[in-house]
Amino acid sequence: MADASGSGFEAEPLKGGEAEGGVSKKKSCTEKLGFSHLTGWRTAAFLFSLFLCLAVVFAFSFILPCPVRPQYFSTWNRTLPDAATYDFLAVEDANEDKVLDVLFIYKDSEASRNTCLSEDLSIPCLVLTAVDGTDGKMLWERPLAAEFDWVECGVKGLGRQGTGCLVAHADNLTAIDKKTGVIRWQQSRSSVLNGNLPLISIQDLNADKADDFAILSYNPEAPSFTPIPSELVFFSGKSGDQIGSKANVDWNGVFGHQQFKTASGAPYLLLLTKSGLYAVSLRHLTELAGLESALKEEKSWKEKSDKTGLISLYQSDSLKRVMVVPGSSSPSLLVQTDSSVSLLHTDKLKIAWSTNTSTLLSVPTFGQFDKDGIPDIMIEEDIGNKTKRVLVLSGSSGVVLWEVHLLFWTPSPRPASVLTLNTYSVFMLWGQSQSRGNQTNEMHSSFLLHPRYSQLLLERRNPAQNIISFKATLLERGRHAGYLVLTGPDGRQHADLGETEPVILTKRKIKEDVPESAVLRVGADESAVEEAEVKEAFYRLRFSETQ
């Protein structure tokens, strides 16, 4: 009996409410709380959570795929037959794939025939072109009326797209969208027909929520036969309309200008003259044009200005060039004369150091050679017999940190540098080693300099070519350091196109040159550094987007 009743109870354990003999017992506590209903809700909640998780996984796996990083070619060419080109290369992210694309301009009578005719332009016309930085394929072309004067890309405030390209050509100023090649606006440049680069960028002056710019015109009919500034005209970046009146300037002896911001952010225009370097505040210039602005002025500079608003910064009767030193918390200027380069601290207007030089062949290049965090300077001196001395000067003291002698040709590209994550830069320069002097006209060499192996250069020999423009840059953040070479006939020297030589735009990854390069020993250091060790150091490099 006991076994039978026990087995019956275990067979139906949830029927604990019935006693022996069919008499009903009092309900348990769990049944009073609706335990069976609670278990059902838990099951439903579990199944719903499982379904939700699967739905999220499905969405991220199929509906929202992970972004694919652009795959780029280590090297590519863009070839244009029967064309001529100009000394202009710009890098902008035109197709928003986070890899910088390349913009250049050329004049083409054959390949662009249909392009020119489609816009009712006479042949040859100019063609501003954007090509994909990953593979060199064309993104867009914009035909423009010839003749070409200048172009600048990265100009703020053009149209609705933030930045764009401004082209001075024929009788026009044309603003072009960098993403599509569409003309945002086109204005006659009769007011600034002799306007010269660089453009002067300025904050919104006409309250249209877009940055504006100014162009300085130089009078080509000056009595001294040297063009001098005559007028400064302000333009709306959004529409291209003139803002305010023309600011008449009387700056005799000025042969160049450069925009500059002080440490406090006050914008100034630097003026290069035959007697030295001067500055004038942009606020003063906007007032001359009858415009109101909230532009700041540097108090210590304003106290030094004369009645015309000019501020004397540096006196010299052989001034050649002024460059803003990049990446400095207290902005400094590199001042070049016929016989020296000097560093001018703009906060105290004092020369920090000065180094004697002979004639410089190219624009100085900034980069990090030592480990002090101050940009160093690479210069190229002409020492005669088609030989140049390439020097790296310390940015902190001006002393020579490194040098080499190379043969050169004319014109020869200026050096370039790309910053690495190790706080030093890789330098790239052009020339020919003296041991191969009899082949200078047949081969052009490019050299890579690693500051940690400065007793060696990596030399890659290239067929001789007419290099119009050269740029080394970081095409993708943290990687894809490459260089661009634009070769072919010079558009400024070939008004009539009858050339058979093509225009070629080439991009190469810097590391791609390493296995094709030979090691060239420079200097007196005979330390036993192996070729494989140097090349491995280049392979390990990772690059930074700031310079």
C-alpha positions in Angstrom: 0.0 0.0 0.0 2.7 2.4 1.0 4.7 1.6 -2.2 1.6 2.0 -4.4 0.6 5.4 -2.9 4.1 6.6 -3.0 4.6 5.8 -6.7 1.3 7.4 -7.5 2.3 10.6 -5.8 5.7 10.8 -7.7 3.9 10.2 -11.0 1.9 13.3 -10.6 3.9 15.6 -8.3 1.9 18.7 -9.1 -1.3 17.2 -7.9 -0.3 17.6 -4.3 -3.7 19.1 -3.5 -5.4 15.7 -3.3 -5.0 13.4 -0.3 -5.5 9.7 0.0 -9.1 8.7 -0.5 -9.8 11.6 -2.9 -10.1 14.2 -0.1 -8.9 17.6 -1.2 -6.1 19.2 0.8 -5.4 22.9 1.4 -3.6 24.6 -1.6 0.2 25.2 -1.3 1.7 28.7 -1.0 3.3 28.6 -4.4 0.0 27.9 -6.1 -1.5 30.9 -4.2 1.1 33.1 -5.8 0.5 31.8 -9.3 3.8 30.1 -9.7 2.7 28.5 -13.0 1.8 31.9 -14.5 5.2 33.3 -13.4 7.0 30.5 -15.1 5.2 31.2 -18.3 6.2 34.9 -18.2 9.8 34.0 -17.6 9.8 31.7 -20.6 8.3 34.4 -22.8 10.8 37.0 -21.6 13.7 34.6 -22.3 12.4 33.9 -25.8 11.9 37.6 -26.5 15.4 38.4 -25.4 16.8 35.7 -27.5 14.9 36.9 -30.5 16.0 40.5 -29.9 19.7 39.5 -29.7 19.4 37.5 -32.9 17.8 40.4 -34.7 20.6 42.8 -33.6 23.3 40.3 -34.8 21.5 39.9 -38.1 21.2 43.7 -38.6 24.9 44.3 -37.9 26.0 41.3 -40.0 23.9 41.8 -43.1 21.8 45.0 -43.0 24.6 47.3 -41.6 27.9 45.8 -42.8 31.1 47.0 -41.3 32.8 49.9 -43.3 35.4 48.6 -45.7 38.7 50.4 -45.6 39.7 51.6 -49.1 42.2 49.3 -50.9 44.8 51.4 -52.7 47.4 50.6 -55.3 51.0 51.1 -54.2 51.6 52.9 -57.4 49.5 54.2 -60.3 49.8 56.5 -63.3 47.4 58.9 -65.0 48.6 59.6 -68.6 47.3 62.4 -70.9 48.8 62.4 -74.4 49.5 65.6 -76.3 49.0 67.9 -73.3 50.8 70.4 -71.2 50.5 71.0 -67.4 51.4 73.5 -64.7 53.2 73.6 -61.4 50.2 72.7 -59.2 49.3 69.7 -57.1 46.7 69.7 -54.4 45.4 66.9 -52.2 41.8 66.9 -50.9 39.3 64.2 -49.9 37.0 64.7 -52.9 35.0 61.4 -52.6 34.9 61.2 -48.8 36.5 57.8 -48.5 39.1 59.2 -45.9 41.9 58.9 -48.5 43.1 62.1 -50.0 42.6 62.6 -53.7 44.7 64.5 -56.2 43.8 67.7 -58.1 45.9 69.1 -61.0 45.3 71.2 -64.0 46.3 70.8 -67.6 45.8 72.1 -71.1 44.9 69.5 -73.7 43.9 70.0 -77.4 43.0 66.4 -78.3 42.0 64.2 -75.4 39.8 67.0 -73.9 38.3 68.0 -77.3 34.8 66.7 -76.5 35.1 68.0 -72.9 35.9 71.6 -74.1 33.2 71.6 -76.8 30.6 70.4 -74.3 31.0 73.7 -72.5 31.3 75.8 -75.7 34.9 76.5 -75.0 37.6 77.0 -77.7 40.4 74.4 -78.0 42.7 74.1 -76.2 41.0 74.7 -73.0 42.0 74.2 -69.4 40.9 71.1 -67.5 40.9 71.0 -63.7 40.9 67.3 -62.8 40.4 65.3 -59.6 41.7 61.7 -59.5 41.1 59.1 -56.8 44.1 58.8 -54.5 43.6 55.0 -54.2 43.8 54.0 -57.9 44.3 57.1 -60.0 40.9 56.9 -61.7 39.2 60.1 -62.6 36.6 61.4 -60.2 35.6 64.5 -62.2 36.8 67.0 -64.8 36.0 70.7 -65.1 36.8 72.4 -68.4 37.6 76.1 -68.2 38.4 78.9 -70.6 42.2 79.4 -71.2 44.5 81.1 -70.4 45.6 80.0 -67.0 46.9 82.3 -64.3 46.7 80.5 -60.9 44.6 78.1 -58.8 44.3 77.5 -55.1 42.4 74.6 -53.5 41.3 74.2 -49.9 39.9 77.8 -49.9 37.3 78.1 -47.1 33.8 79.3 -47.6 33.4 78.6 -51.3 29.8 77.7 -52.0 27.9 75.4 -49.6 30.6 72.7 -49.3 33.0 74.4 -46.9 36.2 74.4 -49.0 36.8 74.4 -52.7 39.2 75.5 -55.5 39.4 79.0 -56.8 40.8 79.4 -60.4 42.0 82.6 -62.0 41.8 82.1 -65.7 41.0 84.2 -68.8 38.9 87.1 -67.3 37.2 85.0 -64.7 37.4 84.0 -61.0 35.8 80.5 -60.8 34.9 78.7 -57.6 34.7 74.9 -58.0 33.2 72.3 -55.7 36.0 69.9 -54.7 33.5 67.0 -54.4 31.8 67.2 -57.8 33.7 69.7 -60.0 30.5 71.8 -60.2 31.0 75.5 -60.6 29.7 77.2 -57.5 30.0 80.7 -58.9 32.0 82.6 -61.6 32.8 86.3 -61.5 34.7 88.7 -63.7 38.0 89.4 -62.2 38.4 92.8 -63.9 38.8 94.3 -60.4 41.8 92.0 -59.6 43.1 91.1 -63.1 46.6 91.4 -61.7 45.7 89.7 -58.4 48.4 87.4 -57.0 48.7 84.5 -54.7 48.5 83.7 -51.9 44.9 84.4 -51.2 44.1 86.1 -47.9 41.5 84.1 -46.0 39.3 86.0 -43.6 36.4 85.3 -41.3 32.8 86.1 -42.4 32.5 89.8 -43.2 29.1 90.0 -44.7 27.1 87.8 -42.3 26.3 85.1 -44.8 27.8 82.3 -42.5 30.7 81.6 -44.9 34.3 82.6 -44.7 35.5 85.3 -47.2 38.8 86.1 -48.8 40.8 89.0 -50.3 43.1 89.3 -53.3 46.0 91.7 -53.5 46.6 93.2 -57.0 50.0 94.2 -58.2 50.4 97.1 -60.7 52.5 95.7 -63.6 53.1 99.2 -65.0 55.0 100.6 -62.1 57.8 103.1 -62.9 60.4 100.7 -61.4 59.3 97.9 -63.8 58.7 95.8 -60.7 55.0 95.1 -60.0 54.0 96.7 -56.7 50.7 96.3 -54.7 48.0 98.7 -55.8 44.6 97.5 -54.5 43.2 95.0 -52.0 39.7 93.7 -52.8 37.5 91.6 -50.5 35.1 88.9 -51.9 32.3 86.8 -50.5 33.3 83.2 -50.4 29.7 82.1 -50.8 28.8 84.2 -53.9 32.0 85.7 -55.2 30.6 89.3 -55.0 32.8 92.1 -54.0 32.5 93.2 -50.4 33.0 96.8 -49.5 35.1 99.1 -51.6 38.6 98.6 -52.9 41.3 99.3 -50.4 43.9 101.5 -52.1 47.4 100.7 -50.7 50.6 102.6 -51.2 53.3 100.0 -50.5 56.2 101.0 -52.7 59.0 98.4 -52.7 56.7 95.5 -51.8 57.3 92.4 -54.0 55.5 89.7 -52.0 53.0 89.0 -49.2 52.2 86.3 -46.8 49.3 85.8 -44.4 50.1 85.3 -40.7 48.4 84.9 -37.3 50.1 85.9 -34.0 50.1 83.7 -30.9 46.9 85.4 -29.8 45.1 84.7 -33.1 45.3 88.3 -34.5 45.5 88.1 -38.3 48.1 90.1 -40.2 49.5 90.4 -43.7 53.3 90.2 -44.0 54.8 92.4 -46.6 58.2 91.6 -48.2 60.0 94.7 -49.3 63.4 95.8 -50.6 64.2 97.2 -47.2 62.9 94.4 -45.0 59.9 92.7 -43.6 56.8 94.6 -42.5 53.3 93.7 -41.3 49.8 95.3 -41.5 46.7 94.1 -39.6 43.8 92.7 -41.5 41.5 94.8 -39.3 43.2 98.0 -40.6 42.8 96.8 -44.2 39.1 96.0 -43.7 38.6 99.5 -42.3 40.3 100.9 -45.5 37.6 99.0 -47.5 34.8 100.5 -45.4 34.0 97.2 -43.6 33.3 96.5 -40.0 34.9 93.4 -38.4 35.7 91.9 -35.1 39.2 91.0 -36.1 41.8 91.2 -33.3 45.1 93.2 -33.3 48.3 92.3 -31.4 48.7 95.1 -28.8 52.6 95.0 -28.8 52.5 95.2 -32.6 50.0 97.9 -32.8 52.1 100.1 -30.6 54.9 99.8 -33.2 52.8 100.8 -36.2 53.3 104.0 -38.2 50.6 106.3 -39.4 50.0 104.1 -42.5 49.5 101.0 -40.3 52.8 99.4 -41.2 54.9 97.6 -38.6 58.6 97.0 -39.1 59.6 93.4 -38.2 63.0 92.9 -39.7 65.4 95.1 -41.6 67.3 93.8 -44.6 68.2 95.1 -48.1 68.3 91.6 -49.6 65.2 89.9 -48.4 64.1 87.0 -50.5 61.5 84.8 -48.8 59.6 84.5 -45.5 58.0 81.3 -44.3 55.8 80.5 -41.3 57.4 77.8 -39.2 54.8 75.0 -38.7 53.8 73.4 -35.4 55.0 76.1 -33.0 53.0 77.4 -30.0 54.7 80.7 -30.4 54.7 81.4 -34.1 58.1 82.0 -35.7 59.2 83.1 -39.1 62.0 81.7 -41.2 63.6 84.7 -43.0 65.7 84.1 -46.1 68.1 86.7 -47.6 70.8 86.6 -50.3 73.3 85.3 -47.8 71.6 83.8 -44.7 68.5 82.2 -43.2 67.4 83.4 -39.8 64.7 82.5 -37.3 62.6 85.4 -36.1 60.5 85.1 -32.9 57.4 87.1 -33.5 56.5 87.6 -29.8 59.5 89.6 -29.0 60.5 90.5 -32.6 64.0 89.2 -32.1 66.3 87.0 -34.2 66.9 83.7 -32.4 69.7 82.5 -34.7 71.1 83.2 -38.1 73.2 80.9 -40.5 75.2 82.1 -43.4 74.3 80.5 -46.8 75.2 80.8 -50.4 72.5 81.0 -53.1 69.6 78.7 -52.3 68.2 76.5 -55.2 64.8 75.8 -53.7 62.3 76.7 -51.0 63.4 75.5 -47.6 61.6 72.4 -46.2 60.6 71.8 -42.6 60.7 68.4 -40.8 61.8 66.8 -37.6 65.4 65.6 -37.8 66.4 65.6 -34.1 64.4 64.8 -31.0 63.8 68.3 -29.6 60.3 68.6 -31.1 61.2 71.9 -32.9 60.9 71.8 -36.7 64.3 71.6 -38.4 65.0 73.0 -41.9 66.4 71.4 -45.0 68.0 73.8 -47.5 69.8 73.3 -50.8 72.8 75.5 -51.6 74.4 76.0 -55.1 78.1 75.5 -54.7 79.0 75.6 -58.4 79.8 73.0 -61.1 76.2 71.8 -61.0 76.7 70.6 -57.4 74.5 71.4 -54.5 75.1 71.0 -50.8 72.0 69.8 -48.9 71.9 70.8 -45.3 69.6 70.1 -42.3 69.7 73.1 -39.9 68.6 72.8 -36.3 65.4 74.7 -35.7 66.5 75.6 -32.2 70.0 76.8 -32.9 70.6 77.0 -36.7 73.6 74.7 -36.5 74.2 72.1 -39.2 72.9 68.7 -38.2 73.5 66.9 -41.5 74.8 67.5 -45.0 75.5 65.9 -48.3 76.9 66.9 -51.7 74.9 65.9 -54.8 74.8 66.9 -58.5 71.6 68.6 -59.7 69.7 69.5 -62.8 67.5 72.6 -63.5 64.7 72.8 -62.7 65.0 70.2 -59.8 62.1 69.4 -57.4 62.5 70.8 -53.9 62.9 68.4 -51.0 59.9 67.2 -49.0 59.2 65.4 -45.6 56.6 63.3 -44.0 56.3 63.0 -40.2 56.3 59.6 -38.5 54.7 58.5 -35.2 58.2 58.3 -33.8 58.4 62.2 -33.8 60.9 62.4 -36.6 60.4 62.9 -40.3 61.4 61.0 -43.4 63.0 63.3 -45.9 62.9 62.9 -49.7 65.2 64.8 -52.0 66.3 64.7 -55.6 69.7 64.8 -57.3 72.5 62.5 -58.5 75.4 61.0 -56.5 78.7 62.4 -57.6 80.0 58.9 -58.3 77.5 58.7 -61.2 78.2 62.2 -62.5 78.6 61.1 -66.2 75.0 59.9 -66.2 73.3 63.0 -64.8 71.5 63.7 -68.0 70.3 60.2 -68.4 69.1 59.3 -64.9 67.5 61.3 -62.1 67.7 59.9 -58.6 65.4 60.3 -55.6 66.8 59.8 -52.1 65.2 58.8 -48.8 66.8 60.0 -45.6 66.0 58.3 -42.3 67.2 60.6 -39.4 68.2 57.6 -37.3 70.5 56.3 -40.1 71.7 59.6 -41.4 75.0 58.2 -42.6 73.1 56.4 -45.3 70.7 57.4 -48.1 68.5 55.1 -50.1 68.9 56.0 -53.7 66.3 55.0 -56.4 67.3 55.8 -59.9 64.7 57.1 -62.4 64.8 57.8 -66.1 65.4 61.5 -66.8 62.0 63.4 -67.1 60.7 66.9 -67.0 59.3 67.2 -63.5 56.8 70.0 -63.3 55.5 69.5 -59.8 56.4 67.2 -56.8 54.7 66.6 -53.5 55.2 64.0 -50.7 52.3 63.7 -48.3 50.2 61.4 -46.1 47.2 60.3 -48.2 45.5 58.3 -45.4 45.6 59.0 -41.7 48.3 56.9 -40.0 49.3 55.2 -43.2 49.6 55.4 -47.0 52.5 57.9 -47.1 53.2 58.5 -50.7 54.6 61.0 -53.2 53.2 62.5 -56.4 55.2 63.4 -59.5 53.7 65.5 -62.3 55.8 65.4 -65.5 55.4 66.6 -69.1 55.6 69.9 -71.1 55.2 73.1 -69.1 52.0 74.8 -70.0 53.5 78.3 -69.4 56.2 77.6 -72.0 54.1 75.8 -74.6 51.3 78.1 -75.7 50.7 76.1 -78.9 50.3 72.4 -78.3 52.3 70.4 -80.8 54.1 68.2 -78.3 54.2 64.4 -78.5 55.4 64.1 -74.9 52.5 63.1 -72.6 51.6 64.6 -69.2 51.9 61.8 -66.6 50.8 62.0 -63.0 52.4 59.3 -60.9 51.7 58.3 -57.3 54.1 55.9 -55.5 54.0 54.6 -51.9 57.2 55.8 -50.2 57.9 52.3 -48.8 57.5 50.9 -52.3 60.8 52.6 -53.2 62.7 50.8 -50.4 63.3 47.4 -52.1 64.2 49.2 -55.4 66.8 51.4 -53.8 70.6 51.0 -53.3 72.4 52.3 -50.2 74.6 55.3 -50.6 77.0 56.1 -47.8 77.4 59.8 -47.0 79.7 61.6 -44.5 82.7 60.4 -42.6 80.8 57.9 -40.4 82.0 54.4 -41.3 79.9 52.6 -38.7 79.0 49.1 -39.8 75.3 49.6 -40.5 74.0 46.9 -42.9 71.8 47.7 -45.9 69.1 45.2 -44.6 69.0 47.0 -41.2 68.3 50.4 -42.9 65.6 49.0 -45.2 63.9 47.2 -42.3 63.8 50.6 -40.4 61.9 52.1 -43.3 59.5 49.2 -43.4 58.6 49.6 -39.7 57.7 53.3 -40.1 54.2 54.5 -39.2 53.2 58.0 -40.2 51.5 60.9 -38.6 49.0 63.3 -40.2 50.5 66.4 -38.5 53.7 68.1 -39.5 
